[in-house]
Amino acid sequence: MYTLKPFLGAVCAKDLNGQFCLSQSASNSTAGAANGMANAAQTPLTNSDGTPNPQAFASANVLWIGTNASTDAATLCTTCTKNVLTSYISFESLMPPATAINKLPLLSSQTAMWSAVQKTCPANFISGALSNAGASPNVANGASTSSPAKAVVVMLAIAAAGVMTL
């Protein structure tokens, strides 16, 4: 239930041309995102009893619309990736999880995604995503914030960057 609202935002994410990111990843068979979604289509996402299989969702990067932390900069550092991640960060800043993100089966790959984005993409890529989530652009540099919601965003960014474990 915790991932439904941000996943809706991720599925509805668009690129700079107004095209849905999901349709792009499904139609572009050479991109890493498309390969992730193709793997998701071939991997059973439910257990034999019909319940969702969180490990299958995480390994197929379903929540990230197929993008994974090991893709190259051209695939990772896109408007779509930023908008997808912003959907989750915006939600998490309003509704902090009860436990660390990496302990939640469906969101366990979020930390790796943020680390990859920080290492691979330009510095303003993360601050832009944090700013879209309602935080100051300075939070990527560890600057303090003025509200509890913004503090949560800072803590998520720091934890995702591998600097601190929650």
TIRO-2110 file (N, C-alpha, C; in Angstrom, 1 decimal):
// TIRO-2110
0.8, -1.2, 0.0, N, 1, A
0.0, 0.0, 0.0, CA, 1, A
0.9, 1.3, 0.0, C, 1, A
2.0, 1.2, 0.6, N, 2, A
2.9, 2.4, 0.8, CA, 2, A
3.4, 2.8, -0.6, C, 2, A
3.5, 2.0, -1.6, N, 3, A
4.1, 2.3, -2.9, CA, 3, A
3.1, 2.7, -3.9, C, 3, A
1.8, 2.5, -3.6, N, 4, A
0.8, 2.7, -4.7, CA, 4, A
0.7, 4.2, -5.2, C, 4, A
0.7, 5.1, -4.3, N, 5, A
0.6, 6.5, -4.7, CA, 5, A
1.8, 7.0, -5.5, C, 5, A
3.0, 6.8, -4.9, N, 6, A
4.2, 7.2, -5.7, CA, 6, A
4.3, 6.4, -7.0, C, 6, A
3.9, 5.1, -7.1, N, 7, A
4.0, 4.4, -8.3, CA, 7, A
3.0, 4.9, -9.3, C, 7, A
1.9, 5.4, -8.9, N, 8, A
1.0, 6.1, -9.9, CA, 8, A
1.7, 7.3, -10.5, C, 8, A
2.4, 8.1, -9.6, N, 9, A
3.1, 9.2, -10.2, CA, 9, A
4.2, 8.8, -11.1, C, 9, A
4.9, 7.7, -10.8, N, 10, A
5.9, 7.1, -11.7, CA, 10, A
5.4, 6.7, -13.0, C, 10, A
4.3, 6.0, -13.0, N, 11, A
3.6, 5.5, -14.2, CA, 11, A
3.2, 6.7, -15.1, C, 11, A
2.8, 7.8, -14.4, N, 12, A
2.3, 9.0, -15.2, CA, 12, A
3.4, 10.0, -15.5, C, 12, A
4.6, 9.7, -15.1, N, 13, A
5.8, 10.6, -15.4, CA, 13, A
5.9, 10.8, -16.9, C, 13, A
6.3, 12.0, -17.2, N, 14, A
6.5, 12.3, -18.7, CA, 14, A
7.9, 13.0, -18.8, C, 14, A
8.4, 12.9, -20.1, N, 15, A
9.7, 13.5, -20.4, CA, 15, A
9.5, 15.0, -20.8, C, 15, A
10.5, 15.6, -21.3, N, 16, A
10.4, 17.0, -21.6, CA, 16, A
9.5, 17.3, -22.8, C, 16, A
9.3, 16.3, -23.6, N, 17, A
8.4, 16.4, -24.8, CA, 17, A
6.9, 16.0, -24.4, C, 17, A
6.6, 15.7, -23.2, N, 18, A
5.3, 15.4, -22.8, CA, 18, A
4.9, 13.9, -23.1, C, 18, A
5.9, 13.1, -23.4, N, 19, A
5.6, 11.7, -23.7, CA, 19, A
5.7, 10.9, -22.4, C, 19, A
4.8, 9.9, -22.2, N, 20, A
4.9, 9.1, -21.0, CA, 20, A
6.2, 8.3, -21.0, C, 20, A
6.9, 8.3, -19.9, N, 21, A
8.1, 7.5, -19.7, CA, 21, A
7.9, 6.0, -19.9, C, 21, A
6.8, 5.6, -19.4, N, 22, A
6.4, 4.2, -19.4, CA, 22, A
6.3, 3.7, -20.9, C, 22, A
5.7, 4.5, -21.7, N, 23, A
5.5, 4.1, -23.1, CA, 23, A
6.9, 4.1, -23.8, C, 23, A
7.7, 5.0, -23.4, N, 24, A
9.1, 5.1, -24.1, CA, 24, A
9.9, 3.9, -23.7, C, 24, A
9.9, 3.5, -22.4, N, 25, A
10.7, 2.4, -22.0, CA, 25, A
10.2, 1.1, -22.6, C, 25, A
8.9, 1.0, -22.9, N, 26, A
8.3, -0.2, -23.5, CA, 26, A
8.6, -0.3, -25.0, C, 26, A
8.7, 0.9, -25.6, N, 27, A
8.9, 0.9, -27.1, CA, 27, A
10.4, 0.9, -27.5, C, 27, A
11.3, 1.3, -26.6, N, 28, A
12.7, 1.4, -26.9, CA, 28, A
13.4, 0.1, -26.4, C, 28, A
13.5, -0.9, -27.3, N, 29, A
14.1, -2.1, -26.9, CA, 29, A
15.6, -2.1, -26.6, C, 29, A
16.3, -1.1, -27.0, N, 30, A
17.7, -1.0, -26.7, CA, 30, A
18.1, -0.4, -25.4, C, 30, A
17.2, 0.3, -24.8, N, 31, A
17.5, 1.0, -23.6, CA, 31, A
17.5, 0.1, -22.4, C, 31, A
18.3, 0.3, -21.4, N, 32, A
18.3, -0.5, -20.2, CA, 32, A
16.9, -0.5, -19.5, C, 32, A
16.2, 0.6, -19.5, N, 33, A
14.9, 0.6, -18.9, CA, 33, A
13.9, -0.3, -19.6, C, 33, A
14.0, -0.4, -20.9, N, 34, A
13.1, -1.3, -21.6, CA, 34, A
13.5, -2.7, -21.3, C, 34, A
14.8, -3.0, -21.2, N, 35, A
15.2, -4.4, -20.9, CA, 35, A
14.7, -4.8, -19.5, C, 35, A
14.7, -3.8, -18.5, N, 36, A
14.2, -4.1, -17.2, CA, 36, A
12.7, -4.4, -17.3, C, 36, A
11.9, -3.6, -18.1, N, 37, A
10.5, -3.9, -18.2, CA, 37, A
10.2, -5.2, -18.9, C, 37, A
11.1, -5.5, -19.9, N, 38, A
10.9, -6.8, -20.6, CA, 38, A
11.1, -7.9, -19.6, C, 38, A
12.1, -7.8, -18.7, N, 39, A
12.4, -8.8, -17.7, CA, 39, A
11.2, -8.9, -16.7, C, 39, A
10.6, -7.8, -16.4, N, 40, A
9.5, -7.8, -15.5, CA, 40, A
8.3, -8.5, -16.1, C, 40, A
8.1, -8.4, -17.5, N, 41, A
7.0, -9.0, -18.1, CA, 41, A
7.2, -10.6, -18.2, C, 41, A
8.5, -11.0, -18.1, N, 42, A
8.8, -12.4, -18.2, CA, 42, A
8.9, -13.1, -16.8, C, 42, A
9.1, -12.2, -15.8, N, 43, A
9.2, -12.7, -14.4, CA, 43, A
7.9, -12.8, -13.7, C, 43, A
7.5, -13.9, -13.1, N, 44, A
6.3, -13.9, -12.4, CA, 44, A
6.3, -12.9, -11.2, C, 44, A
5.4, -11.9, -11.2, N, 45, A
5.5, -10.9, -10.2, CA, 45, A
4.6, -11.3, -9.0, C, 45, A
4.0, -12.5, -9.0, N, 46, A
3.2, -13.0, -7.9, CA, 46, A
3.7, -14.4, -7.5, C, 46, A
3.5, -14.7, -6.3, N, 47, A
3.8, -16.0, -5.7, CA, 47, A
2.7, -17.0, -6.2, C, 47, A
3.0, -18.3, -5.9, N, 48, A
2.0, -19.3, -6.4, CA, 48, A
0.6, -19.1, -5.8, C, 48, A
0.6, -18.4, -4.6, N, 49, A
-0.8, -18.2, -4.0, CA, 49, A
-1.4, -16.9, -4.5, C, 49, A
-0.8, -16.2, -5.5, N, 50, A
-1.4, -15.0, -6.1, CA, 50, A
-1.0, -13.7, -5.4, C, 50, A
-0.3, -13.8, -4.3, N, 51, A
0.2, -12.6, -3.6, CA, 51, A
1.4, -12.0, -4.3, C, 51, A
1.5, -10.7, -4.2, N, 52, A
2.7, -10.0, -4.9, CA, 52, A
4.0, -10.6, -4.4, C, 52, A
5.0, -10.7, -5.3, N, 53, A
6.3, -11.1, -4.9, CA, 53, A
7.2, -9.9, -4.9, C, 53, A
7.5, -9.3, -3.7, N, 54, A
8.3, -8.1, -3.6, CA, 54, A
9.7, -8.3, -4.2, C, 54, A
10.3, -9.4, -4.1, N, 55, A
11.6, -9.6, -4.6, CA, 55, A
11.6, -9.5, -6.1, C, 55, A
10.6, -10.1, -6.8, N, 56, A
10.5, -10.0, -8.2, CA, 56, A
10.3, -8.6, -8.7, C, 56, A
9.4, -7.8, -8.0, N, 57, A
9.2, -6.4, -8.3, CA, 57, A
10.5, -5.7, -8.2, C, 57, A
11.3, -5.9, -7.1, N, 58, A
12.5, -5.2, -6.9, CA, 58, A
13.6, -5.6, -8.0, C, 58, A
13.7, -6.9, -8.2, N, 59, A
14.8, -7.3, -9.2, CA, 59, A
14.4, -6.9, -10.6, C, 59, A
13.2, -6.7, -11.0, N, 60, A
12.8, -6.2, -12.3, CA, 60, A
12.7, -4.7, -12.4, C, 60, A
12.9, -4.0, -11.2, N, 61, A
12.9, -2.6, -11.2, CA, 61, A
11.6, -2.0, -11.7, C, 61, A
10.5, -2.7, -11.3, N, 62, A
9.1, -2.3, -11.7, CA, 62, A
8.8, -0.9, -11.2, C, 62, A
9.1, -0.6, -10.0, N, 63, A
8.8, 0.7, -9.4, CA, 63, A
9.5, 1.9, -10.1, C, 63, A
10.7, 1.6, -10.6, N, 64, A
11.5, 2.6, -11.3, CA, 64, A
11.2, 2.6, -12.8, C, 64, A
10.2, 2.0, -13.3, N, 65, A
9.8, 1.9, -14.7, CA, 65, A
10.9, 1.2, -15.5, C, 65, A
11.6, 0.2, -14.9, N, 66, A
12.6, -0.5, -15.5, CA, 66, A
14.0, 0.0, -15.4, C, 66, A
14.2, 1.2, -15.0, N, 67, A
15.5, 1.8, -14.9, CA, 67, A
16.2, 1.1, -13.6, C, 67, A
17.5, 0.8, -13.8, N, 68, A
18.2, 0.3, -12.6, CA, 68, A
19.5, 1.0, -12.4, C, 68, A
20.0, 0.8, -11.2, N, 69, A
21.2, 1.5, -10.8, CA, 69, A
22.5, 1.2, -11.7, C, 69, A
22.5, 0.1, -12.4, N, 70, A
23.7, -0.2, -13.2, CA, 70, A
23.6, 0.3, -14.6, C, 70, A
22.6, 1.1, -15.0, N, 71, A
22.5, 1.6, -16.4, CA, 71, A
23.5, 2.7, -16.6, C, 71, A
23.9, 3.0, -17.8, N, 72, A
24.8, 4.0, -18.2, CA, 72, A
24.2, 5.4, -17.9, C, 72, A
25.0, 6.4, -18.0, N, 73, A
24.5, 7.8, -17.7, CA, 73, A
23.5, 8.2, -18.7, C, 73, A
23.6, 7.9, -20.0, N, 74, A
22.6, 8.3, -21.0, CA, 74, A
21.2, 7.7, -20.7, C, 74, A
21.1, 6.6, -20.0, N, 75, A
19.9, 6.0, -19.7, CA, 75, A
19.4, 6.4, -18.3, C, 75, A
20.4, 6.6, -17.4, N, 76, A
20.0, 6.9, -16.0, CA, 76, A
19.7, 8.4, -15.8, C, 76, A
20.5, 9.2, -16.4, N, 77, A
20.3, 10.7, -16.1, CA, 77, A
19.4, 11.3, -17.1, C, 77, A
18.1, 10.9, -17.0, N, 78, A
17.1, 11.4, -17.9, CA, 78, A
16.0, 12.1, -17.1, C, 78, A
15.2, 12.9, -17.8, N, 79, A
14.1, 13.5, -17.2, CA, 79, A
13.1, 12.5, -16.6, C, 79, A
13.0, 11.4, -17.3, N, 80, A
12.1, 10.4, -16.8, CA, 80, A
12.6, 9.8, -15.5, C, 80, A
13.8, 9.5, -15.4, N, 81, A
14.4, 8.9, -14.1, CA, 81, A
14.1, 9.9, -13.0, C, 81, A
14.5, 11.2, -13.3, N, 82, A
14.3, 12.2, -12.3, CA, 82, A
12.8, 12.3, -11.8, C, 82, A
11.9, 12.3, -12.8, N, 83, A
10.5, 12.5, -12.5, CA, 83, A
10.0, 11.2, -11.7, C, 83, A
10.4, 10.1, -12.1, N, 84, A
10.0, 8.8, -11.4, CA, 84, A
10.5, 8.9, -9.9, C, 84, A
11.8, 9.2, -9.7, N, 85, A
12.3, 9.2, -8.4, CA, 85, A
11.7, 10.4, -7.6, C, 85, A
11.4, 11.5, -8.2, N, 86, A
10.8, 12.6, -7.5, CA, 86, A
9.4, 12.2, -7.0, C, 86, A
8.7, 11.3, -7.7, N, 87, A
7.4, 10.9, -7.2, CA, 87, A
7.5, 10.2, -5.9, C, 87, A
8.5, 9.3, -5.8, N, 88, A
8.7, 8.6, -4.5, CA, 88, A
9.2, 9.5, -3.4, C, 88, A
10.2, 10.4, -3.7, N, 89, A
10.7, 11.3, -2.7, CA, 89, A
9.6, 12.2, -2.2, C, 89, A
8.8, 12.7, -3.1, N, 90, A
7.7, 13.6, -2.7, CA, 90, A
6.8, 12.9, -1.7, C, 90, A
6.4, 11.7, -2.0, N, 91, A
5.5, 11.0, -1.2, CA, 91, A
6.2, 10.7, 0.2, C, 91, A
7.4, 10.2, 0.1, N, 92, A
8.2, 9.8, 1.4, CA, 92, A
8.4, 11.0, 2.2, C, 92, A
8.5, 12.2, 1.7, N, 93, A
8.7, 13.4, 2.5, CA, 93, A
7.5, 13.8, 3.3, C, 93, A
6.3, 13.4, 2.7, N, 94, A
5.0, 13.6, 3.4, CA, 94, A
4.6, 12.5, 4.3, C, 94, A
5.0, 11.3, 3.9, N, 95, A
4.7, 10.0, 4.7, CA, 95, A
5.9, 9.2, 4.9, C, 95, A
6.8, 9.6, 5.8, N, 96, A
8.0, 8.8, 6.1, CA, 96, A
7.7, 7.4, 6.4, C, 96, A
8.5, 6.5, 5.8, N, 97, A
8.2, 5.0, 6.2, CA, 97, A
8.6, 4.8, 7.6, C, 97, A
7.9, 3.7, 8.1, N, 98, A
8.2, 3.4, 9.5, CA, 98, A
9.5, 2.7, 9.8, C, 98, A
10.1, 2.2, 8.7, N, 99, A
11.4, 1.6, 8.8, CA, 99, A
12.3, 2.2, 7.6, C, 99, A
13.6, 1.8, 7.7, N, 100, A
14.5, 2.3, 6.6, CA, 100, A
14.0, 1.8, 5.2, C, 100, A
14.2, 2.6, 4.2, N, 101, A
13.8, 2.3, 2.9, CA, 101, A
14.4, 0.9, 2.4, C, 101, A
15.6, 0.7, 2.7, N, 102, A
16.3, -0.5, 2.2, CA, 102, A
15.8, -1.8, 2.9, C, 102, A
14.9, -1.6, 4.0, N, 103, A
14.3, -2.7, 4.7, CA, 103, A
12.9, -3.1, 4.1, C, 103, A
12.4, -2.2, 3.3, N, 104, A
11.1, -2.4, 2.6, CA, 104, A
11.3, -3.2, 1.4, C, 104, A
10.8, -4.4, 1.3, N, 105, A
11.0, -5.3, 0.1, CA, 105, A
10.8, -4.6, -1.3, C, 105, A
9.7, -3.9, -1.4, N, 106, A
9.5, -3.3, -2.7, CA, 106, A
10.4, -2.1, -3.0, C, 106, A
10.8, -1.4, -2.0, N, 107, A
11.7, -0.2, -2.2, CA, 107, A
13.1, -0.5, -1.9, C, 107, A
13.5, -1.7, -1.7, N, 108, A
14.9, -2.0, -1.3, CA, 108, A
15.9, -1.5, -2.3, C, 108, A
15.6, -1.4, -3.6, N, 109, A
16.5, -0.9, -4.6, CA, 109, A
16.6, 0.6, -4.7, C, 109, A
15.8, 1.3, -3.9, N, 110, A
15.8, 2.8, -4.0, CA, 110, A
17.1, 3.4, -3.6, C, 110, A
17.7, 2.8, -2.6, N, 111, A
19.0, 3.3, -2.1, CA, 111, A
20.1, 3.2, -3.2, C, 111, A
20.1, 2.0, -3.9, N, 112, A
21.1, 1.8, -4.9, CA, 112, A
20.8, 2.8, -6.1, C, 112, A
19.5, 3.1, -6.4, N, 113, A
19.2, 4.0, -7.4, CA, 113, A
19.7, 5.4, -7.1, C, 113, A
19.5, 5.9, -5.9, N, 114, A
20.0, 7.2, -5.5, CA, 114, A
21.5, 7.3, -5.5, C, 114, A
22.1, 6.2, -5.1, N, 115, A
23.6, 6.2, -5.1, CA, 115, A
24.1, 6.3, -6.5, C, 115, A
23.5, 5.5, -7.4, N, 116, A
23.9, 5.6, -8.8, CA, 116, A
23.7, 6.9, -9.4, C, 116, A
22.5, 7.5, -9.1, N, 117, A
22.2, 8.9, -9.7, CA, 117, A
23.3, 9.9, -9.2, C, 117, A
23.6, 9.8, -7.9, N, 118, A
24.6, 10.7, -7.3, CA, 118, A
25.9, 10.6, -8.0, C, 118, A
26.3, 9.3, -8.2, N, 119, A
27.7, 9.1, -8.8, CA, 119, A
27.7, 9.3, -10.3, C, 119, A
26.6, 9.1, -11.0, N, 120, A
26.6, 9.1, -12.4, CA, 120, A
26.1, 10.4, -13.1, C, 120, A
25.2, 11.0, -12.5, N, 121, A
24.5, 12.1, -13.1, CA, 121, A
25.1, 13.4, -12.6, C, 121, A
24.9, 14.6, -13.3, N, 122, A
25.4, 15.8, -12.8, CA, 122, A
24.9, 16.2, -11.5, C, 122, A
25.6, 17.0, -10.7, N, 123, A
25.2, 17.4, -9.4, CA, 123, A
23.9, 18.0, -9.3, C, 123, A
23.5, 18.8, -10.3, N, 124, A
22.2, 19.5, -10.2, CA, 124, A
21.1, 18.6, -10.5, C, 124, A
21.3, 17.4, -11.0, N, 125, A
20.3, 16.4, -11.3, CA, 125, A
19.6, 16.0, -10.0, C, 125, A
20.3, 15.7, -8.9, N, 126, A
19.7, 15.4, -7.6, CA, 126, A
19.1, 16.6, -7.0, C, 126, A
19.7, 17.7, -7.0, N, 127, A
19.2, 18.9, -6.4, CA, 127, A
17.9, 19.3, -7.1, C, 127, A
17.8, 19.1, -8.4, N, 128, A
16.6, 19.4, -9.1, CA, 128, A
15.5, 18.5, -8.7, C, 128, A
15.8, 17.2, -8.5, N, 129, A
14.7, 16.2, -8.1, CA, 129, A
14.3, 16.6, -6.7, C, 129, A
15.2, 16.9, -5.8, N, 130, A
14.9, 17.3, -4.4, CA, 130, A
14.0, 18.6, -4.4, C, 130, A
14.4, 19.5, -5.3, N, 131, A
13.7, 20.8, -5.3, CA, 131, A
12.2, 20.5, -5.8, C, 131, A
12.1, 19.6, -6.8, N, 132, A
10.7, 19.2, -7.3, CA, 132, A
9.9, 18.6, -6.1, C, 132, A
10.6, 18.0, -5.2, N, 133, A
9.9, 17.3, -4.1, CA, 133, A
9.6, 18.3, -3.0, C, 133, A
10.0, 19.6, -3.2, N, 134, A
9.6, 20.6, -2.2, CA, 134, A
10.8, 21.0, -1.2, C, 134, A
12.0, 20.5, -1.5, N, 135, A
13.1, 20.8, -0.7, CA, 135, A
14.0, 21.9, -1.4, C, 135, A
14.8, 22.5, -0.6, N, 136, A
15.7, 23.5, -1.1, CA, 136, A
16.8, 22.9, -2.0, C, 136, A
17.2, 23.5, -3.1, N, 137, A
18.3, 22.9, -3.9, CA, 137, A
19.5, 22.6, -3.1, C, 137, A
19.7, 23.3, -2.0, N, 138, A
20.9, 23.1, -1.2, CA, 138, A
20.9, 21.8, -0.4, C, 138, A
19.8, 21.1, -0.3, N, 139, A
19.8, 19.9, 0.5, CA, 139, A
20.7, 18.8, -0.1, C, 139, A
21.0, 18.8, -1.4, N, 140, A
21.9, 17.9, -1.9, CA, 140, A
23.3, 18.0, -1.4, C, 140, A
23.6, 19.3, -0.9, N, 141, A
24.9, 19.5, -0.3, CA, 141, A
24.9, 19.4, 1.2, C, 141, A
23.8, 18.9, 1.8, N, 142, A
23.7, 18.8, 3.2, CA, 142, A
23.3, 20.0, 4.0, C, 142, A
22.8, 21.0, 3.3, N, 143, A
22.4, 22.2, 4.0, CA, 143, A
21.1, 21.9, 4.8, C, 143, A
21.0, 22.6, 5.9, N, 144, A
19.8, 22.4, 6.8, CA, 144, A
18.5, 22.9, 6.1, C, 144, A
17.4, 22.4, 6.6, N, 145, A
16.1, 22.8, 6.0, CA, 145, A
15.3, 23.4, 7.2, C, 145, A
14.2, 24.0, 6.8, N, 146, A
13.4, 24.7, 7.8, CA, 146, A
12.1, 24.0, 8.2, C, 146, A
11.8, 22.8, 7.7, N, 147, A
10.6, 22.1, 8.0, CA, 147, A
10.9, 20.6, 8.2, C, 147, A
10.1, 20.0, 9.0, N, 148, A
10.3, 18.5, 9.2, CA, 148, A
10.2, 17.7, 7.9, C, 148, A
9.3, 18.1, 7.0, N, 149, A
9.2, 17.4, 5.8, CA, 149, A
10.4, 17.5, 4.9, C, 149, A
11.0, 18.7, 4.9, N, 150, A
12.3, 18.9, 4.2, CA, 150, A
13.4, 18.1, 4.9, C, 150, A
13.4, 18.1, 6.2, N, 151, A
14.4, 17.3, 6.9, CA, 151, A
14.3, 15.8, 6.5, C, 151, A
13.1, 15.3, 6.4, N, 152, A
13.0, 13.9, 5.9, CA, 152, A
13.6, 13.7, 4.6, C, 152, A
13.4, 14.6, 3.6, N, 153, A
13.9, 14.5, 2.3, CA, 153, A
15.4, 14.5, 2.4, C, 153, A
16.0, 15.4, 3.2, N, 154, A
17.5, 15.4, 3.4, CA, 154, A
18.0, 14.1, 3.9, C, 154, A
17.3, 13.5, 4.9, N, 155, A
17.7, 12.3, 5.5, CA, 155, A
17.6, 11.2, 4.5, C, 155, A
16.6, 11.1, 3.6, N, 156, A
16.4, 10.1, 2.6, CA, 156, A
17.6, 10.2, 1.6, C, 156, A
17.9, 11.5, 1.2, N, 157, A
19.0, 11.7, 0.2, CA, 157, A
20.3, 11.2, 0.8, C, 157, A
20.6, 11.5, 2.1, N, 158, A
21.8, 11.1, 2.7, CA, 158, A
21.9, 9.6, 2.8, C, 158, A
20.8, 9.0, 3.3, N, 159, A
20.8, 7.6, 3.5, CA, 159, A
20.9, 6.9, 2.1, C, 159, A
20.3, 7.4, 1.1, N, 160, A
20.3, 6.8, -0.2, CA, 160, A
21.7, 6.9, -0.8, C, 160, A
22.4, 8.0, -0.4, N, 161, A
23.8, 8.2, -0.9, CA, 161, A
24.8, 7.3, -0.2, C, 161, A
24.3, 6.5, 0.8, N, 162, A
25.2, 5.6, 1.5, CA, 162, A
26.0, 6.3, 2.5, C, 162, A
25.7, 7.5, 2.9, N, 163, A
26.5, 8.3, 3.9, CA, 163, A
26.0, 7.9, 5.3, C, 163, A
24.7, 7.5, 5.4, N, 164, A
24.2, 7.2, 6.7, CA, 164, A
23.2, 6.1, 6.5, C, 164, A
23.1, 5.2, 7.5, N, 165, A
22.1, 4.1, 7.4, CA, 165, A
21.0, 4.5, 8.5, C, 165, A
19.8, 4.3, 8.1, N, 166, A
18.7, 4.6, 9.0, CA, 166, A
18.4, 3.5, 9.9, C, 166, A
END
